[in-house]
């Protein structure tokens, strides 16, 4: 999956207003990853909760749709991070 396919997929299922949440979650995840006391397993949960809160704020309603938009934003942010990480980092078997 390349960047244009990922963007097309996100636009198909996400509200235009909620796409900015993905960018915010990517930045938040970057800082959480570098925070010594935050364990790796909790980062996706924090991103999901932040995504729900941000989506509810941007869409100005606490509805099922805004919660789903927040969860989708967290999923797209995590997928984007993993695609970048898996593409750019060398594996031990490739060295």
N, C-alpha and C positions, 0 to 999 in steps of 0.2 A: 504494500500500500504506500503510495507516494503522497507528498504534501497536498497536491491538488485533489486527489481522491478523498483524503481525510477532511479537507475543507468542504468539499461537496457533500460528504456524508453528514458533517456537523450542521451544515446549512439546511439539509433536508429535514432533520429532526429537531433542530433547536431554533428557538425564537431569535430573531436578529439582535434584539436587545441583550439576550443572554450570552452571546458569543464573547463579549468582553470579559465575562466571568472566567472563561477558559484562560485568557491571558493573565488575569489576576491570580488565578490558582497556580499557574505555572511559576510565576514569580514567588508566590507564597511557598510553594513546594521547594523551590530552590533554596530559600532561606531556612525553611524547616530542616532540610537535609543537612545543612551546615551548622545547625544548632546542636551542640554536644549532648544536651540532656534529652533530646527528643529521639526516641527509638524509631528505627525504620518502619516497624510494623504499624505504628500509630499514624504515620503521615497520611496514608490514603483515607483513614477515618476522619482526620482533621480536615483534609481537603474536601471530603464529601459534606461535612457539616458546614464548612465555610461556603461551599458552593450553594448549598440550600439556602443559607442565610443571605448570601449576595443575590441569588436569583429572586428570592422573595422581595428583597429590597428594590431591585431593579424593575421587576414586574409589578411592584407596589401592591402585592396581595399575597396572602398565605393560602395558596390553593394547592390542589394535587398537581396541577400543571406546573406551578412554580417550583414545587419540590422535585418533580421529575426533571425539570430543566436544570436544577442545581446538581442533581445526581448525574445527568448526562454531561454537564460541564466538567465535573470531577473526573468522569470516565474519559472524556476526550483529552483532558490535561494529562492524566496518567498515561494514556496511550501515546500521546505525543512525546512525553518524556521517555518512555520505554523505546519508542521507535528511534529517537535521537541517540539514546544510550547504546542500544544494540547495534546501530549502524556505525557509530563512531569509535566505540571502544574495541580494542583488539582482544581477541580471545586467546587463552593460553595455547590452544591447539594450533593457532595460526602463526605463532611467533617462530 
